[in-house]
């Protein structure tokens, strides 16, 4: 299993775009690979993987390189070169062994593979906006009472329905380049107020962007976004440095709506079969719950719900009910 990765200079930086938005920059795949492996190794202790801990004076957090190499069945020199970002010739079998040794999740395993064995792209992602099929737009409109929207690369918000606007705000009021979940979560205060567990939402967003970066390290718009958020948000910088990755799937979000108060909504993610970079996300409340009644109220208000709720809050009136 001890194969020889091609020797290339070790990566120096995980992000080569000029902070603040150099549209021509790209993410350094070798540095991303190096940091990802290092951070995954650092979170494991010898006792976690059945190894004895012989010393009180460990100079590194987590497993040593030689311990990880032993678990994966490769030489220390080989693993060291890989962790330095020199993994161009690594086999899928070796990556599988390292993933098992590091106890990677399915998403982390896929991310490792994207970084170490990237698929060749004949051309960089187009700067043009992604297009959503007309039938999907019609589908969103038929989801009466169900907040729903479609996202694309970089968590860009592509299209949404009336109920999504009532819950999250009317994104039509924003310039197209601002309709991005990471920008909303980290740069707009109203979204910090919207999510009861904002820290969890923020961590999720960074994990999704990391996953996207592994698939498209040569996307200049993604690199520009990461650079801008790194400059403008300390929380983003801290979370980006963890190298955590995750695929959006399903779960529950608690929100604090300015009009109807607290909402507890379950979300589901459906990746579109003819475009794996687009996902349909829907939200629903438990039938008969206060959140279901709140959604019914928001449906009656429509896209004016968020603005009406803010106005009521600013005037000191309870943010519930219908406009007079």
C-alpha positions as CSV (number, residue, x, y, z in Angstrom):
1,X,0.0,0.0,0.0
2,X,3.1,2.2,0.3
3,X,3.0,4.1,-3.0
4,X,5.1,7.1,-3.8
5,X,3.4,10.5,-4.2
6,X,4.9,12.8,-6.8
7,X,7.3,15.2,-5.0
8,X,6.2,18.8,-5.6
9,X,7.0,21.8,-3.4
10,X,4.9,22.0,-0.3
11,X,2.0,24.4,-0.4
12,X,2.5,27.7,1.4
13,X,-1.0,29.0,1.8
14,X,-4.6,27.7,1.8
15,X,-5.9,30.8,0.0
16,X,-4.2,32.7,-2.8
17,X,-7.0,35.2,-3.6
18,X,-6.4,38.7,-2.5
19,X,-8.4,39.4,0.7
20,X,-11.5,41.4,-0.1
21,X,-12.2,39.8,-3.4
22,X,-9.6,39.2,-6.1
23,X,-11.8,37.7,-8.7
24,X,-8.8,36.1,-10.4
25,X,-7.6,34.2,-7.4
26,X,-8.0,30.5,-6.7
27,X,-7.8,28.2,-3.6
28,X,-4.5,26.4,-3.2
29,X,-5.6,22.7,-3.4
30,X,-2.3,21.4,-2.0
31,X,-2.4,23.7,1.0
32,X,-6.1,22.7,1.5
33,X,-5.1,19.0,1.5
34,X,-2.2,19.6,3.9
35,X,-4.3,21.6,6.4
36,X,-7.3,19.2,6.2
37,X,-5.2,16.2,7.0
38,X,-3.4,18.0,9.8
39,X,-6.6,19.2,11.5
40,X,-8.2,15.7,11.2
41,X,-5.2,14.1,12.8
42,X,-5.1,16.7,15.5
43,X,-8.6,15.9,16.7
44,X,-7.8,12.2,17.5
45,X,-6.0,10.9,20.6
46,X,-4.1,7.6,20.8
47,X,-6.7,6.1,23.1
48,X,-9.4,7.0,20.5
49,X,-7.9,4.5,18.0
50,X,-6.6,1.9,20.4
51,X,-3.0,3.0,20.6
52,X,-1.1,3.4,23.9
53,X,-0.1,6.9,25.0
54,X,3.4,6.6,26.2
55,X,4.2,10.2,27.0
56,X,2.9,13.1,29.0
57,X,4.9,15.5,26.9
58,X,3.3,15.2,23.5
59,X,4.4,18.2,21.4
60,X,1.5,18.0,19.0
61,X,-2.2,17.8,19.7
62,X,-3.8,14.5,18.6
63,X,-2.0,11.7,16.8
64,X,1.5,11.9,15.7
65,X,2.2,11.4,12.0
66,X,4.0,8.1,12.7
67,X,0.9,6.8,14.6
68,X,-1.4,7.8,11.8
69,X,0.9,6.1,9.2
70,X,0.9,2.9,11.3
71,X,-2.9,2.8,11.5
72,X,-3.2,3.4,7.7
73,X,-0.5,0.9,6.8
74,X,1.8,3.3,5.0
75,X,5.3,4.5,5.7
76,X,5.9,7.7,7.8
77,X,7.8,9.3,4.9
78,X,4.9,8.6,2.5
79,X,2.3,10.0,4.8
80,X,4.4,13.0,5.6
81,X,4.7,13.8,1.9
82,X,0.9,13.4,1.5
83,X,0.3,15.7,4.5
84,X,2.6,18.3,2.9
85,X,0.1,18.4,0.0
86,X,2.1,16.1,-2.4
87,X,-0.7,13.6,-3.2
88,X,-1.0,13.7,-6.9
89,X,-0.2,10.0,-7.4
90,X,-1.9,8.6,-4.4
91,X,-4.3,5.7,-5.0
92,X,-7.9,5.4,-4.0
93,X,-7.0,2.4,-1.8
94,X,-4.5,4.5,0.2
95,X,-7.0,7.3,0.6
96,X,-9.5,4.8,1.9
97,X,-7.1,3.5,4.4
98,X,-6.2,7.0,5.6
99,X,-9.9,7.9,5.8
100,X,-10.5,4.9,8.0
101,X,-7.6,5.7,10.2
102,X,-8.8,9.2,10.6
103,X,-12.4,8.1,11.2
104,X,-13.6,10.4,8.5
105,X,-17.3,10.9,7.8
106,X,-18.6,10.2,4.3
107,X,-18.5,13.9,3.5
108,X,-14.9,14.2,4.9
109,X,-13.9,11.1,2.9
110,X,-15.3,12.7,-0.3
111,X,-13.6,16.0,0.5
112,X,-10.2,14.2,1.0
113,X,-10.6,12.5,-2.4
114,X,-11.5,15.7,-4.1
115,X,-8.4,17.4,-2.8
116,X,-6.0,14.5,-3.4
117,X,-7.3,13.3,-6.7
118,X,-9.2,16.2,-8.3
119,X,-11.2,15.6,-11.4
120,X,-9.8,17.3,-14.4
121,X,-12.0,20.2,-15.6
122,X,-11.6,21.3,-19.2
123,X,-12.5,24.9,-18.2
124,X,-13.1,26.9,-15.1
125,X,-16.7,27.4,-13.8
126,X,-18.5,29.9,-15.9
127,X,-18.9,33.4,-14.4
128,X,-22.5,33.4,-15.7
129,X,-25.3,32.8,-13.3
130,X,-26.6,29.3,-13.0
131,X,-29.9,28.7,-14.7
132,X,-32.9,27.1,-13.1
133,X,-35.4,25.1,-15.3
134,X,-38.7,26.7,-15.8
135,X,-40.6,23.6,-14.5
136,X,-38.7,23.9,-11.2
137,X,-39.8,27.5,-10.8
138,X,-43.3,26.4,-11.4
139,X,-42.9,23.7,-8.7
140,X,-41.8,26.3,-6.2
141,X,-44.9,28.4,-6.9
142,X,-47.1,25.4,-6.3
143,X,-45.6,24.7,-2.8
144,X,-48.3,26.7,-1.0
145,X,-47.5,27.2,2.6
146,X,-44.0,25.6,2.3
147,X,-40.9,27.9,2.3
148,X,-38.7,26.6,-0.5
149,X,-35.7,27.8,-2.5
150,X,-33.0,26.5,-4.8
151,X,-29.3,27.0,-4.2
152,X,-26.4,26.6,-6.5
153,X,-22.6,26.8,-6.3
154,X,-21.1,28.7,-3.3
155,X,-24.6,28.5,-1.6
156,X,-25.9,31.2,-4.0
157,X,-29.7,31.6,-3.8
158,X,-31.0,31.1,-7.3
159,X,-34.9,31.1,-7.0
160,X,-37.4,31.0,-4.2
161,X,-41.1,31.1,-3.5
162,X,-43.5,33.5,-1.8
163,X,-43.3,31.6,1.5
164,X,-39.5,31.7,1.6
165,X,-39.6,35.5,1.2
166,X,-42.1,35.7,4.0
167,X,-39.8,33.7,6.4
168,X,-36.3,34.8,5.3
169,X,-36.9,38.1,3.7
170,X,-37.5,39.2,0.1
171,X,-34.3,38.5,-1.6
172,X,-35.5,40.3,-4.7
173,X,-34.6,43.5,-2.9
174,X,-31.0,42.5,-2.9
175,X,-28.5,42.8,-5.8
176,X,-28.0,39.4,-7.4
177,X,-24.4,39.0,-6.1
178,X,-25.7,39.5,-2.5
179,X,-28.1,36.6,-2.7
180,X,-25.7,34.2,-1.1
181,X,-26.3,32.4,2.2
182,X,-22.7,32.9,3.5
183,X,-22.9,36.6,2.9
184,X,-26.4,36.8,4.6
185,X,-25.3,34.8,7.6
186,X,-22.0,36.6,8.3
187,X,-22.5,40.1,7.0
188,X,-26.2,41.0,7.6
189,X,-27.2,41.6,11.3
190,X,-30.8,40.6,10.7
191,X,-29.8,37.0,10.0
192,X,-27.9,36.9,13.2
193,X,-31.2,37.8,14.9
194,X,-33.2,35.4,12.8
195,X,-31.4,32.2,13.9
196,X,-31.8,31.3,17.5
197,X,-28.7,29.1,17.2
198,X,-26.8,31.4,14.9
199,X,-23.4,29.8,15.7
200,X,-24.7,26.4,14.5
201,X,-26.0,28.0,11.3
202,X,-22.7,29.8,10.7
203,X,-20.6,26.6,11.2
204,X,-22.9,24.8,8.8
205,X,-22.4,27.5,6.1
206,X,-18.6,27.4,6.4
207,X,-18.7,23.6,6.2
208,X,-20.8,23.7,3.0
209,X,-18.4,26.2,1.5
210,X,-15.4,24.0,2.4
211,X,-17.0,21.1,0.6
212,X,-17.6,23.3,-2.4
213,X,-14.0,24.5,-2.3
214,X,-12.8,20.9,-2.5
215,X,-14.9,20.2,-5.6
216,X,-14.0,23.5,-7.3
217,X,-10.7,24.9,-6.0
218,X,-10.3,26.8,-9.3
219,X,-13.5,28.8,-8.9
220,X,-12.5,32.4,-8.8
221,X,-15.8,33.6,-7.5
222,X,-15.6,31.2,-4.6
223,X,-12.1,32.3,-3.8
224,X,-13.2,35.9,-3.9
225,X,-16.1,35.2,-1.6
226,X,-13.8,33.4,0.9
227,X,-11.4,36.3,0.8
228,X,-14.1,38.9,1.4
229,X,-15.7,37.1,4.3
230,X,-12.2,36.4,5.8
231,X,-11.6,40.2,5.9
232,X,-15.0,41.2,7.1
233,X,-15.9,38.6,9.7
234,X,-13.7,37.3,12.5
235,X,-16.2,34.4,13.1
236,X,-15.8,33.3,9.5
237,X,-12.0,33.3,9.7
238,X,-12.1,31.2,12.9
239,X,-14.5,28.7,11.4
240,X,-12.7,28.5,8.0
241,X,-9.5,27.6,9.9
242,X,-11.2,24.4,11.3
243,X,-11.4,22.8,7.9
244,X,-14.7,21.1,8.8
245,X,-16.8,19.9,5.9
246,X,-20.4,18.8,5.6
247,X,-23.1,18.1,3.0
248,X,-26.4,19.9,3.5
249,X,-29.0,17.2,4.2
250,X,-31.9,17.6,6.7
251,X,-32.5,18.8,10.2
252,X,-34.3,21.4,12.4
253,X,-33.8,25.1,12.6
254,X,-35.2,27.4,15.3
255,X,-35.8,31.0,14.1
256,X,-37.0,34.2,15.7
257,X,-39.2,35.9,13.2
258,X,-39.9,39.6,13.6
259,X,-43.6,39.2,13.0
260,X,-44.7,35.8,14.4
261,X,-42.0,35.1,17.0
262,X,-40.2,31.8,17.3
263,X,-40.5,29.2,14.6
264,X,-39.3,25.6,14.7
265,X,-39.0,24.3,11.2
266,X,-37.7,21.0,9.8
267,X,-35.7,21.3,6.5
268,X,-35.0,18.7,3.8
269,X,-32.5,19.0,1.0
270,X,-33.0,17.5,-2.5
271,X,-30.1,17.5,-4.8
272,X,-31.4,17.9,-8.4
273,X,-30.7,14.8,-10.6
274,X,-29.7,16.7,-13.7
275,X,-27.5,19.3,-11.9
276,X,-25.7,18.1,-8.8
277,X,-24.7,21.6,-8.0
278,X,-28.3,22.7,-7.5
279,X,-30.4,21.7,-4.5
280,X,-34.0,22.3,-3.5
281,X,-34.5,23.1,0.2
282,X,-37.9,23.0,1.8
283,X,-39.1,23.9,5.3
284,X,-42.1,22.6,7.1
285,X,-43.6,22.7,10.6
286,X,-45.1,19.9,12.6
287,X,-48.8,19.8,11.9
288,X,-50.9,21.4,14.6
289,X,-47.9,23.0,16.2
290,X,-47.6,26.8,17.0
291,X,-45.0,27.0,14.2
292,X,-47.6,25.6,11.7
293,X,-50.0,28.3,12.8
294,X,-47.3,30.9,12.5
295,X,-46.6,29.7,8.9
296,X,-50.3,30.0,8.1
297,X,-50.2,33.5,9.4
298,X,-47.2,34.3,7.3
299,X,-48.8,32.9,4.2
300,X,-51.7,35.3,4.7
301,X,-49.2,38.2,4.9
302,X,-47.1,37.1,1.9
303,X,-43.9,38.8,1.0
304,X,-44.7,41.9,3.2
305,X,-44.5,39.8,6.3
306,X,-40.8,40.5,7.2
307,X,-41.1,44.2,6.5
308,X,-44.4,44.4,8.5
309,X,-42.8,42.6,11.4
310,X,-39.9,44.9,11.5
311,X,-42.2,48.0,11.4
312,X,-44.3,46.6,14.3
313,X,-41.1,45.9,16.3
314,X,-39.7,49.4,15.8
315,X,-43.1,50.9,16.9
316,X,-43.1,48.8,20.0
317,X,-46.2,46.8,19.0
318,X,-46.4,43.0,19.2
319,X,-45.3,41.5,15.9
320,X,-48.3,39.2,15.3
321,X,-51.6,39.3,13.5
322,X,-52.7,40.8,10.2
323,X,-52.2,44.4,9.1
324,X,-55.1,46.8,9.8
